[in-house]
């Protein structure tokens, strides 16, 4: 996989996590600084996601982006917002992680050359 495309996907994921965290902090968009973080985070996320999709398969990219976003958001909720997670959610997050590993190591999905 092209390192630049992997970097674009990683930046898309990081920006999505920033946007989602800012959304939690925005207090229904009444906190304008956090609301700005939502806009910048999500716009940046979609920009970098678009770059990654130039040559990577849409199914694989979207699955990784959303799955890592779910796992990351869950971790942020636990660490920074004192949210809890029950055993069923732990199993669910674990299954998501297994899916990411399968997609990145076993799956042969690819995008044909233009």
N, CA, C and O atoms as a GROMACS GRO file, in nm:
protein
  456
    1UNK      N    1   0.084  -0.118   0.000
    1UNK     CA    2   0.000   0.000   0.000
    1UNK      C    3   0.089   0.125   0.000
    1UNK      O    4   0.191   0.129   0.069
    2UNK      N    5   0.050   0.224  -0.076
    2UNK     CA    6   0.124   0.349  -0.087
    2UNK      C    7   0.125   0.420   0.049
    2UNK      O    8   0.019   0.447   0.105
    3UNK      N    9   0.243   0.451   0.104
    3UNK     CA   10   0.251   0.516   0.235
    3UNK      C   11   0.177   0.650   0.241
    3UNK      O   12   0.121   0.685   0.345
    4UNK      N   13   0.176   0.725   0.132
    4UNK     CA   14   0.106   0.854   0.131
    4UNK      C   15  -0.044   0.834   0.146
    4UNK      O   16  -0.112   0.912   0.212
    5UNK      N   17  -0.097   0.728   0.084
    5UNK     CA   18  -0.241   0.700   0.096
    5UNK      C   19  -0.276   0.651   0.235
    5UNK      O   20  -0.382   0.684   0.289
    6UNK      N   21  -0.187   0.572   0.294
    6UNK     CA   22  -0.208   0.526   0.432
    6UNK      C   23  -0.204   0.646   0.527
    6UNK      O   24  -0.284   0.654   0.620
    7UNK      N   25  -0.112   0.739   0.503
    7UNK     CA   26  -0.105   0.861   0.583
    7UNK      C   27  -0.233   0.942   0.568
    7UNK      O   28  -0.286   0.994   0.667
    8UNK      N   29  -0.284   0.954   0.445
    8UNK     CA   30  -0.409   1.027   0.423
    8UNK      C   31  -0.523   0.963   0.501
    8UNK      O   32  -0.605   1.033   0.560
    9UNK      N   33  -0.530   0.830   0.501
    9UNK     CA   34  -0.634   0.761   0.576
    9UNK      C   35  -0.616   0.784   0.726
    9UNK      O   36  -0.714   0.807   0.797
   10UNK      N   37  -0.493   0.778   0.775
   10UNK     CA   38  -0.467   0.803   0.917
   10UNK      C   39  -0.507   0.945   0.957
   10UNK      O   40  -0.564   0.966   1.064
   11UNK      N   41  -0.477   1.042   0.870
   11UNK     CA   42  -0.516   1.180   0.898
   11UNK      C   43  -0.667   1.197   0.894
   11UNK      O   44  -0.723   1.274   0.972
   12UNK      N   45  -0.734   1.126   0.804
   12UNK     CA   46  -0.880   1.130   0.798
   12UNK      C   47  -0.939   1.078   0.928
   12UNK      O   48  -1.035   1.135   0.981
   13UNK      N   49  -0.883   0.969   0.980
   13UNK     CA   50  -0.932   0.911   1.105
   13UNK      C   51  -0.906   1.006   1.221
   13UNK      O   52  -0.995   1.029   1.304
   14UNK      N   53  -0.786   1.062   1.228
   14UNK     CA   54  -0.752   1.154   1.337
   14UNK      C   55  -0.842   1.277   1.335
   14UNK      O   56  -0.890   1.321   1.439
   15UNK      N   57  -0.866   1.332   1.216
   15UNK     CA   58  -0.951   1.449   1.204
   15UNK      C   59  -1.095   1.417   1.242
   15UNK      O   60  -1.164   1.500   1.302
   16UNK      N   61  -1.141   1.297   1.208
   16UNK     CA   62  -1.277   1.256   1.245
   16UNK      C   63  -1.289   1.245   1.396
   16UNK      O   64  -1.391   1.283   1.453
   17UNK      N   65  -1.186   1.194   1.462
   17UNK     CA   66  -1.187   1.185   1.608
   17UNK      C   67  -1.187   1.324   1.672
   17UNK      O   68  -1.254   1.346   1.773
   18UNK      N   69  -1.112   1.417   1.614
   18UNK     CA   70  -1.114   1.556   1.662
   18UNK      C   71  -1.254   1.615   1.647
   18UNK      O   72  -1.306   1.676   1.740
   19UNK      N   73  -1.314   1.596   1.530
   19UNK     CA   74  -1.448   1.650   1.505
   19UNK      C   75  -1.552   1.591   1.598
   19UNK      O   76  -1.638   1.664   1.649
   20UNK      N   77  -1.545   1.462   1.622
   20UNK     CA   78  -1.642   1.396   1.709
   20UNK      C   79  -1.623   1.439   1.854
   20UNK      O   80  -1.721   1.462   1.926
   21UNK      N   81  -1.499   1.451   1.898
   21UNK     CA   82  -1.472   1.498   2.034
   21UNK      C   83  -1.520   1.642   2.050
   21UNK      O   84  -1.579   1.676   2.152
   22UNK      N   85  -1.494   1.725   1.952
   22UNK     CA   86  -1.541   1.864   1.956
   22UNK      C   87  -1.693   1.869   1.959
   22UNK      O   88  -1.751   1.956   2.023
   23UNK      N   89  -1.758   1.776   1.889
   23UNK     CA   90  -1.904   1.771   1.889
   23UNK      C   91  -1.955   1.745   2.030
   23UNK      O   92  -2.054   1.805   2.073
   24UNK      N   93  -1.890   1.657   2.103
   24UNK     CA   94  -1.926   1.629   2.242
   24UNK      C   95  -1.909   1.754   2.327
   24UNK      O   96  -1.990   1.780   2.416
   25UNK      N   97  -1.805   1.831   2.301
   25UNK     CA   98  -1.774   1.950   2.379
   25UNK      C   99  -1.854   2.074   2.338
   25UNK      O  100  -1.851   2.175   2.407
   26UNK      N  101  -1.924   2.067   2.226
   26UNK     CA  102  -1.990   2.186   2.171
   26UNK      C  103  -2.116   2.229   2.245
   26UNK      O  104  -2.166   2.339   2.222
   27UNK      N  105  -2.167   2.145   2.333
   27UNK     CA  106  -2.289   2.179   2.409
   27UNK      C  107  -2.401   2.224   2.316
   27UNK      O  108  -2.456   2.333   2.332
   28UNK      N  109  -2.434   2.139   2.221
   28UNK     CA  110  -2.542   2.172   2.128
   28UNK      C  111  -2.507   2.291   2.040
   28UNK      O  112  -2.594   2.368   2.002
   29UNK      N  113  -2.380   2.305   2.008
   29UNK     CA  114  -2.326   2.412   1.924
   29UNK      C  115  -2.330   2.549   1.990
   29UNK      O  116  -2.315   2.650   1.922
   30UNK      N  117  -2.348   2.554   2.123
   30UNK     CA  118  -2.345   2.682   2.194
   30UNK      C  119  -2.202   2.722   2.230
   30UNK      O  120  -2.175   2.840   2.256
   31UNK      N  121  -2.110   2.627   2.232
   31UNK     CA  122  -1.968   2.656   2.254
   31UNK      C  123  -1.906   2.674   2.115
   31UNK      O  124  -1.884   2.577   2.042
   32UNK      N  125  -1.879   2.800   2.081
   32UNK     CA  126  -1.839   2.830   1.943
   32UNK      C  127  -1.699   2.780   1.908
   32UNK      O  128  -1.672   2.746   1.793
   33UNK      N  129  -1.610   2.775   2.006
   33UNK     CA  130  -1.476   2.723   1.978
   33UNK      C  131  -1.485   2.574   1.945
   33UNK      O  132  -1.426   2.528   1.847
   34UNK      N  133  -1.559   2.500   2.026
   34UNK     CA  134  -1.577   2.356   1.999
   34UNK      C  135  -1.651   2.335   1.867
   34UNK      O  136  -1.621   2.242   1.793
   35UNK      N  137  -1.749   2.420   1.839
   35UNK     CA  138  -1.822   2.410   1.712
   35UNK      C  139  -1.727   2.430   1.594
   35UNK      O  140  -1.739   2.362   1.492
   36UNK      N  141  -1.634   2.523   1.607
   36UNK     CA  142  -1.532   2.540   1.503
   36UNK      C  143  -1.448   2.415   1.487
   36UNK      O  144  -1.411   2.379   1.375
   37UNK      N  145  -1.419   2.348   1.598
   37UNK     CA  146  -1.346   2.222   1.593
   37UNK      C  147  -1.423   2.113   1.520
   37UNK      O  148  -1.365   2.030   1.450
   38UNK      N  149  -1.555   2.114   1.536
   38UNK     CA  150  -1.640   2.018   1.465
   38UNK      C  151  -1.627   2.041   1.315
   38UNK      O  152  -1.604   1.946   1.239
   39UNK      N  153  -1.642   2.165   1.273
   39UNK     CA  154  -1.637   2.198   1.130
   39UNK      C  155  -1.499   2.165   1.071
   39UNK      O  156  -1.490   2.100   0.968
   40UNK      N  157  -1.394   2.211   1.137
   40UNK     CA  158  -1.259   2.186   1.087
   40UNK      C  159  -1.228   2.037   1.088
   40UNK      O  160  -1.170   1.984   0.992
   41UNK      N  161  -1.265   1.968   1.195
   41UNK     CA  162  -1.238   1.825   1.205
   41UNK      C  163  -1.305   1.745   1.096
   41UNK      O  164  -1.241   1.663   1.030
   42UNK      N  165  -1.435   1.769   1.076
   42UNK     CA  166  -1.506   1.690   0.976
   42UNK      C  167  -1.468   1.727   0.833
   42UNK      O  168  -1.457   1.640   0.747
   43UNK      N  169  -1.448   1.857   0.806
   43UNK     CA  170  -1.404   1.895   0.671
   43UNK      C  171  -1.267   1.836   0.640
   43UNK      O  172  -1.244   1.785   0.530
   44UNK      N  173  -1.176   1.841   0.736
   44UNK     CA  174  -1.044   1.782   0.717
   44UNK      C  175  -1.053   1.632   0.697
   44UNK      O  176  -0.984   1.574   0.613
   45UNK      N  177  -1.140   1.569   0.775
   45UNK     CA  178  -1.156   1.424   0.765
   45UNK      C  179  -1.201   1.385   0.625
   45UNK      O  180  -1.145   1.292   0.565
   46UNK      N  181  -1.300   1.454   0.573
   46UNK     CA  182  -1.349   1.418   0.440
   46UNK      C  183  -1.248   1.453   0.331
   46UNK      O  184  -1.241   1.384   0.229
   47UNK      N  185  -1.171   1.559   0.351
   47UNK     CA  186  -1.066   1.592   0.254
   47UNK      C  187  -0.965   1.478   0.246
   47UNK      O  188  -0.934   1.429   0.137
   48UNK      N  189  -0.913   1.436   0.360
   48UNK     CA  190  -0.812   1.329   0.361
   48UNK      C  191  -0.872   1.195   0.320
   48UNK      O  192  -0.804   1.114   0.257
   49UNK      N  193  -0.997   1.172   0.355
   49UNK     CA  194  -1.064   1.049   0.311
   49UNK      C  195  -1.072   1.046   0.158
   49UNK      O  196  -1.051   0.942   0.096
   50UNK      N  197  -1.103   1.160   0.099
   50UNK     CA  198  -1.107   1.170  -0.047
   50UNK      C  199  -0.972   1.140  -0.110
   50UNK      O  200  -0.965   1.075  -0.215
   51UNK      N  201  -0.865   1.188  -0.047
   51UNK     CA  202  -0.731   1.158  -0.099
   51UNK      C  203  -0.703   1.008  -0.093
   51UNK      O  204  -0.650   0.951  -0.188
   52UNK      N  205  -0.738   0.946   0.019
   52UNK     CA  206  -0.714   0.802   0.033
   52UNK      C  207  -0.793   0.722  -0.070
   52UNK      O  208  -0.747   0.619  -0.118
   53UNK      N  209  -0.912   0.770  -0.103
   53UNK     CA  210  -0.998   0.698  -0.197
   53UNK      C  211  -0.954   0.711  -0.342
   53UNK      O  212  -1.008   0.643  -0.429
   54UNK      N  213  -0.855   0.796  -0.369
   54UNK     CA  214  -0.807   0.809  -0.507
   54UNK      C  215  -0.754   0.677  -0.561
   54UNK      O  216  -0.768   0.649  -0.680
   55UNK      N  217  -0.693   0.596  -0.474
   55UNK     CA  218  -0.633   0.472  -0.524
   55UNK      C  219  -0.656   0.351  -0.434
   55UNK      O  220  -0.610   0.241  -0.465
   56UNK      N  221  -0.727   0.369  -0.324
   56UNK     CA  222  -0.757   0.257  -0.236
   56UNK      C  223  -0.904   0.218  -0.252
   56UNK      O  224  -0.986   0.304  -0.286
   57UNK      N  225  -0.939   0.092  -0.229
   57UNK     CA  226  -1.078   0.048  -0.248
   57UNK      C  227  -1.173   0.111  -0.146
   57UNK      O  228  -1.144   0.115  -0.027
   58UNK      N  229  -1.286   0.160  -0.196
   58UNK     CA  230  -1.381   0.232  -0.112
   58UNK      C  231  -1.431   0.148   0.005
   58UNK      O  232  -1.445   0.199   0.116
   59UNK      N  233  -1.459   0.021  -0.018
   59UNK     CA  234  -1.510  -0.064   0.089
   59UNK      C  235  -1.410  -0.080   0.202
   59UNK      O  236  -1.446  -0.071   0.319
   60UNK      N  237  -1.286  -0.104   0.166
   60UNK     CA  238  -1.181  -0.123   0.267
   60UNK      C  239  -1.154   0.008   0.341
   60UNK      O  240  -1.145   0.009   0.463
   61UNK      N  241  -1.142   0.118   0.267
   61UNK     CA  242  -1.113   0.248   0.328
   61UNK      C  243  -1.225   0.289   0.423
   61UNK      O  244  -1.199   0.329   0.536
   62UNK      N  245  -1.349   0.279   0.378
   62UNK     CA  246  -1.460   0.323   0.462
   62UNK      C  247  -1.474   0.234   0.585
   62UNK      O  248  -1.502   0.283   0.694
   63UNK      N  249  -1.453   0.104   0.568
   63UNK     CA  250  -1.462   0.012   0.682
   63UNK      C  251  -1.355   0.046   0.786
   63UNK      O  252  -1.384   0.049   0.906
   64UNK      N  253  -1.233   0.069   0.741
   64UNK     CA  254  -1.125   0.101   0.835
   64UNK      C  255  -1.150   0.237   0.900
   64UNK      O  256  -1.135   0.250   1.022
   65UNK      N  257  -1.189   0.336   0.821
   65UNK     CA  258  -1.215   0.471   0.873
   65UNK      C  259  -1.324   0.468   0.979
   65UNK      O  260  -1.307   0.525   1.087
   66UNK      N  261  -1.434   0.403   0.950
   66UNK     CA  262  -1.544   0.402   1.046
   66UNK      C  263  -1.512   0.314   1.166
   66UNK      O  264  -1.547   0.350   1.279
   67UNK      N  265  -1.448   0.201   1.145
   67UNK     CA  266  -1.417   0.110   1.256
   67UNK      C  267  -1.317   0.173   1.353
   67UNK      O  268  -1.336   0.169   1.474
   68UNK      N  269  -1.210   0.230   1.299
   68UNK     CA  270  -1.112   0.293   1.387
   68UNK      C  271  -1.175   0.414   1.456
   68UNK      O  272  -1.143   0.445   1.570
   69UNK      N  273  -1.265   0.483   1.385
   69UNK     CA  274  -1.338   0.593   1.447
   69UNK      C  275  -1.423   0.547   1.565
   69UNK      O  276  -1.427   0.614   1.668
   70UNK      N  277  -1.490   0.434   1.550
   70UNK     CA  278  -1.572   0.379   1.659
   70UNK      C  279  -1.484   0.341   1.778
   70UNK      O  280  -1.514   0.377   1.892
   71UNK      N  281  -1.377   0.269   1.751
   71UNK     CA  282  -1.288   0.226   1.859
   71UNK      C  283  -1.224   0.348   1.925
   71UNK      O  284  -1.218   0.356   2.048
   72UNK      N  285  -1.176   0.443   1.845
   72UNK     CA  286  -1.114   0.563   1.900
   72UNK      C  287  -1.210   0.647   1.980
   72UNK      O  288  -1.175   0.698   2.087
   73UNK      N  289  -1.332   0.663   1.930
   73UNK     CA  290  -1.432   0.741   2.001
   73UNK      C  291  -1.469   0.674   2.134
   73UNK      O  292  -1.488   0.742   2.234
   74UNK      N  293  -1.478   0.543   2.133
   74UNK     CA  294  -1.505   0.470   2.256
   74UNK      C  295  -1.393   0.493   2.358
   74UNK      O  296  -1.420   0.518   2.475
   75UNK      N  297  -1.269   0.486   2.312
   75UNK     CA  298  -1.155   0.509   2.401
   75UNK      C  299  -1.154   0.652   2.455
   75UNK      O  300  -1.127   0.674   2.573
   76UNK      N  301  -1.182   0.749   2.370
   76UNK     CA  302  -1.187   0.889   2.413
   76UNK      C  303  -1.297   0.908   2.518
   76UNK      O  304  -1.277   0.977   2.617
   77UNK      N  305  -1.412   0.846   2.494
   77UNK     CA  306  -1.520   0.855   2.592
   77UNK      C  307  -1.480   0.798   2.727
   77UNK      O  308  -1.512   0.856   2.831
   78UNK      N  309  -1.410   0.686   2.726
   78UNK     CA  310  -1.364   0.623   2.850
   78UNK      C  311  -1.262   0.710   2.923
   78UNK      O  312  -1.273   0.735   3.043
   79UNK      N  313  -1.162   0.756   2.849
   79UNK     CA  314  -1.048   0.825   2.910
   79UNK      C  315  -1.080   0.969   2.948
   79UNK      O  316  -1.045   1.013   3.057
   80UNK      N  317  -1.144   1.043   2.859
   80UNK     CA  318  -1.161   1.186   2.880
   80UNK      C  319  -1.298   1.228   2.933
   80UNK      O  320  -1.311   1.336   2.990
   81UNK      N  321  -1.398   1.145   2.914
   81UNK     CA  322  -1.533   1.184   2.956
   81UNK      C  323  -1.589   1.094   3.065
   81UNK      O  324  -1.705   1.109   3.105
   82UNK      N  325  -1.510   1.000   3.114
   82UNK     CA  326  -1.553   0.913   3.222
   82UNK      C  327  -1.670   0.822   3.187
   82UNK      O  328  -1.743   0.778   3.275
   83UNK      N  329  -1.687   0.795   3.059
   83UNK     CA  330  -1.795   0.706   3.017
   83UNK      C  331  -1.758   0.562   3.050
   83UNK      O  332  -1.641   0.529   3.064
   84UNK      N  333  -1.860   0.478   3.062
   84UNK     CA  334  -1.834   0.338   3.096
   84UNK      C  335  -1.863   0.250   2.975
   84UNK      O  336  -1.926   0.292   2.878
   85UNK      N  337  -1.817   0.127   2.984
   85UNK     CA  338  -1.839   0.031   2.877
   85UNK      C  339  -1.870  -0.103   2.944
   85UNK      O  340  -1.802  -0.144   3.038
   86UNK      N  341  -1.973  -0.170   2.895
   86UNK     CA  342  -2.011  -0.299   2.954
   86UNK      C  343  -1.947  -0.414   2.876
   86UNK      O  344  -1.890  -0.391   2.768
   87UNK      N  345  -1.955  -0.536   2.929
   87UNK     CA  346  -1.890  -0.649   2.862
   87UNK      C  347  -1.934  -0.670   2.717
   87UNK      O  348  -1.853  -0.706   2.632
   88UNK      N  349  -2.061  -0.649   2.688
   88UNK     CA  350  -2.108  -0.666   2.550
   88UNK      C  351  -2.041  -0.565   2.458
   88UNK      O  352  -2.005  -0.599   2.344
   89UNK      N  353  -2.023  -0.443   2.505
   89UNK     CA  354  -1.957  -0.341   2.423
   89UNK      C  355  -1.809  -0.374   2.404
   89UNK      O  356  -1.754  -0.349   2.297
   90UNK      N  357  -1.746  -0.430   2.506
   90UNK     CA  358  -1.606  -0.471   2.493
   90UNK      C  359  -1.593  -0.578   2.385
   90UNK      O  360  -1.502  -0.573   2.303
   91UNK      N  361  -1.685  -0.675   2.386
   91UNK     CA  362  -1.684  -0.779   2.283
   91UNK      C  363  -1.706  -0.717   2.145
   91UNK      O  364  -1.638  -0.752   2.049
   92UNK      N  365  -1.801  -0.624   2.136
   92UNK     CA  366  -1.828  -0.559   2.009
   92UNK      C  367  -1.709  -0.483   1.955
   92UNK      O  368  -1.676  -0.493   1.837
   93UNK      N  369  -1.643  -0.407   2.042
   93UNK     CA  370  -1.523  -0.333   2.001
   93UNK      C  371  -1.413  -0.431   1.961
   93UNK      O  372  -1.340  -0.407   1.865
   94UNK      N  373  -1.401  -0.541   2.034
   94UNK     CA  374  -1.303  -0.644   1.999
   94UNK      C  375  -1.328  -0.702   1.861
   94UNK      O  376  -1.235  -0.724   1.784
   95UNK      N  377  -1.455  -0.727   1.830
   95UNK     CA  378  -1.489  -0.779   1.697
   95UNK      C  379  -1.457  -0.677   1.588
   95UNK      O  380  -1.413  -0.714   1.479
   96UNK      N  381  -1.479  -0.550   1.617
   96UNK     CA  382  -1.443  -0.446   1.521
   96UNK      C  383  -1.293  -0.449   1.495
   96UNK      O  384  -1.249  -0.440   1.380
   97UNK      N  385  -1.214  -0.462   1.601
   97UNK     CA  386  -1.069  -0.468   1.585
   97UNK      C  387  -1.026  -0.590   1.504
   97UNK      O  388  -0.936  -0.581   1.421
   98UNK      N  389  -1.092  -0.704   1.527
   98UNK     CA  390  -1.062  -0.824   1.447
   98UNK      C  391  -1.094  -0.797   1.301
   98UNK      O  392  -1.017  -0.836   1.212
   99UNK      N  393  -1.204  -0.730   1.274
   99UNK     CA  394  -1.240  -0.695   1.137
   99UNK      C  395  -1.137  -0.607   1.071
   99UNK      O  396  -1.105  -0.626   0.953
  100UNK      N  397  -1.084  -0.510   1.145
  100UNK     CA  398  -0.980  -0.423   1.090
  100UNK      C  399  -0.856  -0.504   1.054
  100UNK      O  400  -0.797  -0.486   0.948
  101UNK      N  401  -0.817  -0.594   1.144
  101UNK     CA  402  -0.699  -0.678   1.117
  101UNK      C  403  -0.722  -0.762   0.992
  101UNK      O  404  -0.633  -0.773   0.908
  102UNK      N  405  -0.839  -0.822   0.980
  102UNK     CA  406  -0.868  -0.904   0.862
  102UNK      C  407  -0.864  -0.820   0.734
  102UNK      O  408  -0.808  -0.863   0.633
  103UNK      N  409  -0.922  -0.701   0.739
  103UNK     CA  410  -0.923  -0.615   0.621
  103UNK      C  411  -0.783  -0.573   0.578
  103UNK      O  412  -0.753  -0.565   0.459
  104UNK      N  413  -0.699  -0.547   0.675
  104UNK     CA  414  -0.566  -0.494   0.641
  104UNK      C  415  -0.463  -0.602   0.614
  104UNK      O  416  -0.361  -0.574   0.551
  105UNK      N  417  -0.486  -0.725   0.660
  105UNK     CA  418  -0.384  -0.828   0.642
  105UNK      C  419  -0.426  -0.941   0.549
  105UNK      O  420  -0.341  -0.996   0.478
  106UNK      N  421  -0.552  -0.977   0.548
  106UNK     CA  422  -0.596  -1.095   0.473
  106UNK      C  423  -0.670  -1.059   0.345
  106UNK      O  424  -0.654  -1.125   0.243
  107UNK      N  425  -0.751  -0.954   0.352
  107UNK     CA  426  -0.834  -0.917   0.238
  107UNK      C  427  -0.750  -0.881   0.116
  107UNK      O  428  -0.651  -0.807   0.128
  108UNK      N  429  -0.789  -0.932   0.001
  108UNK     CA  430  -0.719  -0.902  -0.123
  108UNK      C  431  -0.789  -0.794  -0.204
  108UNK      O  432  -0.757  -0.774  -0.321
  109UNK      N  433  -0.885  -0.723  -0.143
  109UNK     CA  434  -0.958  -0.619  -0.215
  109UNK      C  435  -0.861  -0.511  -0.263
  109UNK      O  436  -0.769  -0.472  -0.191
  110UNK      N  437  -0.882  -0.466  -0.384
  110UNK     CA  438  -0.798  -0.361  -0.441
  110UNK      C  439  -0.878  -0.280  -0.542
  110UNK      O  440  -0.986  -0.320  -0.585
  111UNK      N  441  -0.822  -0.166  -0.578
  111UNK     CA  442  -0.883  -0.080  -0.678
  111UNK      C  443  -0.809  -0.100  -0.810
  111UNK      O  444  -0.686  -0.086  -0.814
  112UNK      N  445  -0.881  -0.133  -0.918
  112UNK     CA  446  -0.812  -0.150  -1.047
  112UNK      C  447  -0.754  -0.017  -1.095
  112UNK      O  448  -0.805   0.090  -1.063
  113UNK      N  449  -0.648  -0.026  -1.171
  113UNK     CA  450  -0.585   0.094  -1.227
  113UNK      C  451  -0.682   0.161  -1.323
  113UNK      O  452  -0.761   0.095  -1.390
  114UNK      N  453  -0.674   0.294  -1.328
  114UNK     CA  454  -0.764   0.371  -1.417
  114UNK      C  455  -0.720   0.355  -1.560
  114UNK      O  456  -0.782   0.412  -1.650
   0.00000   0.00000   0.00000
